[in-house]
């Protein structure tokens, strides 16, 4: 569980305690694959990290975020994936 969360956290664009990192946008296909591997994770700790990742991506590149979300929704998402998507869209809903 901790390694899976680390896989998500190390890709985050806007960590609260670090400078903004846009490496995820430069290697978007790899980024998308890693998050895709984590989207069905049963552990809320990991789900929250993936959702935070999507939320960061939505702030930097909404088109990339929607590309991921649309693909996940098209593949009949699990409950975990649905929660991750809702969590990832929270800033958009607040705006």
C-alpha positions, 0 to 999 in steps of 0.5 A, spaced: 500 500 500 505 504 501 509 503 495 503 504 491 501 511 494 508 513 493 508 511 486 502 516 485 505 521 490 511 522 486 508 524 480 504 529 483 504 536 480 503 540 486 505 537 492 504 542 498 511 542 501 515 542 494 515 546 488 511 545 482 513 539 477 511 539 470 514 532 469 508 529 468 505 533 463 512 531 459 511 524 460 504 524 460 503 517 457 507 514 462 503 518 467 497 516 465 499 508 465 501 509 472 495 512 475 491 507 470 494 501 474 492 505 481 485 506 479 482 500 482 486 500 488 481 498 494 485 502 499 482 509 501 489 511 502 492 510 495 485 512 492 486 519 495 493 520 492 490 518 485 484 523 486 489 529 489 493 527 483 487 528 478 485 534 482 492 537 481 492 535 473 485 539 472 488 545 475 494 545 470 492 541 464 484 540 464 484 537 457 489 532 460 485 530 466 479 530 462 482 525 457 484 520 463 477 521 466 473 520 460 477 513 458 476 511 465 468 513 465 468 509 458 471 503 461 465 502 466 468 504 472 469 501 479 466 504 486 474 506 487 474 509 480 468 513 481 470 515 488 477 517 485 474 521 479 469 525 484 475 527 489 479 529 483 474 534 480 472 537 487 476 543 485 472 544 479 466 543 482 467 548 488 469 553 482 
